[in-house]
């Protein structure tokens, strides 16, 4: 077993890395130490839909410890929220102000980064009222990376556990490269520990980030885990049989589909959820560039839950390519 001096965190990807995905993932792959949950939508200002709490309670997250997150201004100021924190049994809480959503409310998500005075007021009000340490997840700004400077001065005034920074602006979405120079400048100016997040999709880039920022001990991975579920194992040098990578991926996919089929009513909802995963997993398969025009046609091939494209080698668009699945290296990076 390889011992590492760093922590890998599963990033919160809305519509993907919910409690169902995290638990199924942990049953097939290792290497991920923690997870940050997708944000929990509220029903007005006063309460949370009870079924949403399943995503963050420790009872349902035994495999991978999870941290709840919030991003709406009204969530942070509502008088009912401190009581909710106490019921979640979580070691800390994260404010999510990096959401790169195109049609974003002006003062929510990454839109809040343009108003450091509002961030200051919110932190001033929230921190004394929550019983656990608070961290924040941010971008360099909403519209330009210069916005980070005023924000860091605000964050330095408050007792935060750590800062998770994705070094792009909100309007960039995921376009362009992660700005490592801007990340370094922000980390140098901040008094809090930093967590790196952004573009860790292969071991080579992870090695590059580690060499440049040896003081960083926590790294967050999002899209990279969806595209290559083996990535955390590869980063940590966890050995596995290359010949079994395809079958492991198929079993993971089958179990994920079975879990969602038990949760959703009807094949339409199930296919709608799974199409996102097929998009990320697609490059691992032959002819992945050829789209399935009607996902409902898959129902004609195999019954739920074994109708997944990975199982359906008869479906030409998704024929597995073992060469792509088994070509990833197992470089020890610890």
matplotlib code that plots the C-alpha trace (Angstrom):
import matplotlib.pyplot as plt

x = [0.0, 1.3, 1.3, 0.7, 1.2, -1.7, -5.5, -7.6, -11.1, -14.0, -15.3, -19.0, -20.4, -24.1, -26.1, -23.2, -21.4, -24.4, -24.6, -25.6, -22.6, -20.2, -21.2, -21.1, -17.8, -16.3, -17.4, -15.3, -12.4, -10.0, -7.8, -10.5, -10.3, -13.0, -15.9, -17.5, -21.3, -23.2, -25.1, -28.5, -31.3, -33.7, -37.5, -37.7, -35.6, -36.7, -36.2, -34.5, -36.4, -35.8, -34.9, -32.0, -30.4, -29.6, -26.8, -24.8, -25.7, -22.9, -25.4, -25.5, -21.9, -19.9, -17.6, -16.3, -16.6, -18.6, -18.7, -22.0, -21.8, -24.1, -24.0, -27.2, -27.0, -30.4, -29.2, -26.4, -28.5, -31.6, -32.1, -33.1, -29.8, -27.6, -30.0, -29.7, -25.9, -26.1, -28.2, -25.8, -23.0, -20.2, -16.7, -16.9, -18.9, -18.0, -19.3, -19.4, -18.7, -17.2, -20.2, -19.5, -23.2, -24.0, -27.3, -26.3, -28.1, -26.0, -25.0, -24.8, -22.2, -19.2, -21.3, -20.7, -17.0, -17.6, -18.9, -16.2, -18.0, -21.0, -18.7, -17.3, -20.7, -21.9, -18.8, -19.2, -22.7, -22.4, -19.2, -20.3, -23.6, -22.3, -20.8, -18.2, -15.2, -16.0, -14.1, -14.8, -14.5, -13.9, -12.6, -10.3, -13.4, -16.6, -15.4, -11.7, -8.9, -8.1, -11.2, -9.3, -7.1, -9.9, -11.5, -8.3, -8.0, -11.6, -10.9, -7.8, -10.0, -12.0, -11.1, -11.5, -10.4, -9.1, -9.7, -10.4, -9.4, -10.1, -7.9, -10.3, -12.9, -16.6, -17.4, -14.6, -16.5, -14.0, -12.5, -8.8, -6.1, -6.0, -4.0, -1.2, 0.5, -2.7, -3.2, 0.3, -0.3, -3.5, -2.1, 0.9, -1.4, -3.7, -3.1, -5.3, -4.3, -5.1, -6.6, -5.9, -8.8, -8.8, -7.7, -6.5, -7.4, -4.2, -1.2, 1.2, -0.7, -1.0, 2.7, 3.3, 1.0, 2.7, 6.1, 5.1, 3.2, 4.9, 3.1, -0.3, -1.6, -5.1, -6.2, -9.7, -10.6, -13.9, -14.2, -11.1, -12.8, -15.8, -13.7, -11.2, -12.6, -9.1, -7.4, -7.2, -5.6, -3.1, -2.2, -1.6, 0.2, -2.3, -1.6, -4.3, -4.5, -4.5, -6.3, -9.3, -9.7, -12.5, -14.4, -14.1, -15.4, -18.3, -19.2, -19.0, -21.3, -23.8, -24.0, -24.4, -27.2, -28.9, -28.6, -30.2, -32.9, -33.9, -34.0, -35.8, -39.2, -39.3, -36.6, -36.8, -35.4, -32.8, -31.5, -31.5, -29.2, -27.0, -26.4, -24.1, -21.9, -21.8, -20.6, -17.6, -16.9, -17.3, -13.6, -12.8, -14.8, -14.6, -16.5, -17.4, -17.8, -20.9, -23.9, -26.9, -29.7, -32.5, -31.3, -34.7, -33.7, -31.3, -34.4, -34.9, -31.5, -31.3, -33.7, -33.0, -30.5, -28.2, -29.0, -26.0, -23.9, -20.8, -22.7, -24.1, -21.2, -23.8, -24.4, -21.7, -21.4, -20.3, -18.2, -15.5, -11.9, -9.7, -6.6, -7.8, -9.0, -5.7, -3.2, -3.1, 0.2, 0.5, 3.1, 3.8, 3.5, 3.5]
y = [0.0, 3.5, 6.1, 9.7, 13.0, 14.7, 14.4, 14.1, 15.6, 14.9, 18.2, 19.1, 18.7, 19.5, 16.6, 14.2, 13.7, 13.3, 10.7, 7.9, 8.5, 8.9, 5.6, 3.6, 5.1, 4.2, 0.6, 0.3, 2.7, 4.0, 7.0, 9.7, 10.8, 13.3, 14.9, 18.2, 17.8, 19.6, 22.5, 21.9, 24.0, 25.5, 25.8, 29.5, 31.1, 29.1, 25.4, 22.6, 19.8, 16.9, 14.4, 16.7, 16.2, 12.6, 13.9, 15.3, 13.3, 11.0, 8.1, 8.0, 8.9, 6.2, 5.4, 8.9, 11.7, 14.6, 18.3, 20.2, 23.5, 26.5, 29.2, 31.3, 34.6, 33.9, 30.5, 32.2, 34.9, 32.8, 32.5, 28.8, 27.7, 27.5, 24.9, 22.9, 22.9, 21.1, 18.3, 17.5, 15.9, 17.3, 18.4, 21.6, 23.6, 25.3, 28.5, 28.0, 31.2, 29.9, 28.6, 29.4, 29.5, 31.7, 33.0, 33.6, 35.8, 39.0, 38.3, 34.5, 32.0, 33.6, 36.8, 37.4, 37.8, 41.3, 42.5, 41.9, 44.2, 41.8, 38.8, 40.5, 41.2, 37.6, 36.1, 38.4, 37.3, 33.6, 32.5, 33.1, 31.2, 27.9, 25.2, 24.0, 25.5, 27.3, 27.2, 28.9, 27.8, 30.6, 31.6, 34.4, 36.6, 36.8, 39.0, 39.4, 37.9, 41.3, 40.9, 38.3, 40.9, 42.7, 39.4, 38.0, 41.0, 40.3, 36.6, 37.4, 39.2, 36.1, 32.7, 30.3, 26.7, 26.8, 28.4, 26.3, 28.2, 27.3, 29.7, 30.9, 33.6, 32.8, 33.9, 31.7, 28.7, 25.9, 27.7, 28.4, 27.1, 27.3, 30.4, 29.0, 32.4, 34.0, 31.0, 31.5, 35.3, 34.7, 32.0, 34.2, 37.0, 34.9, 33.8, 30.7, 27.3, 26.8, 23.8, 23.5, 22.9, 23.0, 20.9, 17.9, 15.4, 13.5, 12.5, 14.7, 17.9, 16.8, 16.3, 19.8, 21.4, 19.5, 20.5, 24.2, 24.3, 21.8, 23.3, 22.3, 19.2, 19.0, 18.8, 18.8, 16.8, 17.1, 16.4, 14.3, 11.6, 11.5, 11.1, 8.6, 7.0, 5.5, 8.9, 9.0, 5.5, 6.6, 9.8, 7.8, 5.0, 2.4, -0.7, -2.5, -5.1, -3.3, -6.3, -5.8, -2.0, -2.5, -5.0, -2.7, 0.2, -1.9, -3.1, 0.5, 1.7, -1.1, -0.5, 3.2, 2.7, 0.2, 2.6, 5.5, 3.2, 2.4, 6.1, 7.5, 6.7, 5.7, 5.2, 8.8, 10.2, 7.5, 8.0, 11.7, 11.4, 8.8, 10.7, 13.1, 10.3, 8.8, 12.2, 12.1, 8.4, 8.5, 9.1, 5.6, 3.9, 3.4, 5.8, 7.9, 10.9, 9.3, 10.4, 8.3, 10.4, 8.9, 7.6, 5.9, 3.6, 1.9, 0.4, -1.8, -3.4, -4.4, -4.1, -1.8, -1.6, -3.5, -1.4, 0.8, 1.6, 0.0, -3.3, -3.0, -3.9, -4.3, -0.6, 0.6, 4.1, 2.8, -0.3, -0.5, 0.2, -1.8, -0.1, 3.3, 1.8, 0.0, 2.5, 4.8, 4.7, 3.8, 6.4, 6.7, 10.3, 10.2]
z = [0.0, -0.9, 1.8, 0.5, 2.3, 0.4, 0.3, -2.8, -2.6, -5.0, -6.4, -6.2, -9.8, -9.8, -11.3, -11.0, -7.7, -5.4, -2.7, -5.1, -7.3, -4.4, -2.7, -6.0, -6.9, -3.5, -4.0, -7.2, -6.9, -4.2, -3.8, -3.0, 0.7, 1.0, -1.0, -1.2, -1.8, -4.6, -3.1, -1.5, -3.0, -0.5, -0.4, 0.2, 3.0, 5.9, 5.3, 3.3, 1.5, 3.9, 1.1, 0.2, 3.5, 2.6, 0.4, 3.3, 6.4, 7.8, 7.9, 4.1, 3.5, 5.3, 2.3, 1.6, 4.2, 2.8, 3.5, 2.9, 0.9, 0.4, -2.2, -1.9, 0.0, 1.5, 2.8, 4.7, 6.3, 7.1, 10.9, 10.4, 9.0, 12.1, 13.5, 10.2, 10.5, 13.9, 12.5, 9.6, 11.8, 9.6, 10.6, 8.6, 6.1, 2.8, 1.2, -2.5, -4.4, -7.5, -9.4, -13.1, -14.1, -17.2, -15.9, -12.4, -9.8, -9.4, -5.8, -5.7, -6.7, -8.4, -8.8, -5.1, -5.8, -7.3, -3.9, -1.3, 1.2, 1.0, 1.5, 4.6, 6.0, 5.4, 7.0, 10.0, 10.5, 9.7, 11.4, 15.0, 14.3, 13.0, 15.2, 12.8, 10.9, 7.7, 4.4, 1.1, -2.5, -4.9, -8.3, -9.2, -9.7, -11.6, -14.6, -14.2, -12.1, -10.4, -8.2, -6.2, -4.5, -2.6, -1.8, -0.2, 2.0, 3.2, 3.8, 5.8, 8.4, 9.2, 10.9, 8.0, 8.0, 4.4, 0.9, -2.2, -5.3, -8.9, -10.8, -13.5, -13.5, -13.3, -16.9, -18.2, -17.2, -18.0, -21.0, -21.3, -18.9, -15.1, -14.2, -11.9, -11.6, -10.3, -7.9, -6.6, -6.1, -4.2, -2.0, -1.1, -0.1, 2.0, 5.6, 5.3, 3.9, 0.2, -1.6, -5.3, -7.7, -11.5, -14.6, -12.7, -15.5, -15.7, -13.6, -15.5, -14.6, -11.0, -10.8, -12.3, -9.7, -6.8, -7.9, -8.2, -4.9, -2.6, 0.4, -0.9, 0.9, -0.5, -4.1, -5.5, -8.7, -10.6, -14.3, -14.2, -12.1, -14.4, -17.5, -15.8, -12.6, -12.1, -11.8, -8.0, -8.0, -10.7, -8.8, -5.6, -7.3, -6.2, -8.2, -10.2, -12.9, -16.3, -17.8, -15.4, -16.0, -18.6, -16.5, -13.5, -15.5, -16.8, -13.3, -11.9, -14.7, -14.2, -10.5, -11.0, -13.4, -11.1, -8.2, -10.2, -11.6, -8.0, -7.2, -10.3, -11.7, -15.3, -17.9, -19.2, -15.9, -15.7, -19.2, -18.7, -15.7, -17.3, -20.5, -18.6, -17.4, -20.9, -22.2, -19.8, -20.2, -24.0, -24.9, -23.5, -26.2, -29.9, -32.1, -29.2, -31.5, -33.1, -31.0, -30.1, -31.6, -29.4, -26.1, -25.6, -28.4, -26.0, -24.3, -27.2, -26.7, -23.1, -20.1, -17.2, -15.5, -17.9, -20.9, -20.3, -23.4, -21.8, -21.5, -25.0, -27.2, -30.0, -29.9, -32.3, -30.9, -27.5, -28.4, -25.6, -26.7, -24.3, -25.6, -24.3, -21.0, -20.2, -21.6, -18.5, -16.6, -12.9, -11.9, -8.2, -7.3, -3.5]

ax = plt.figure().add_subplot(projection="3d")
ax.plot(x, y, z, "-o")
ax.set_aspect("equal")
plt.show()
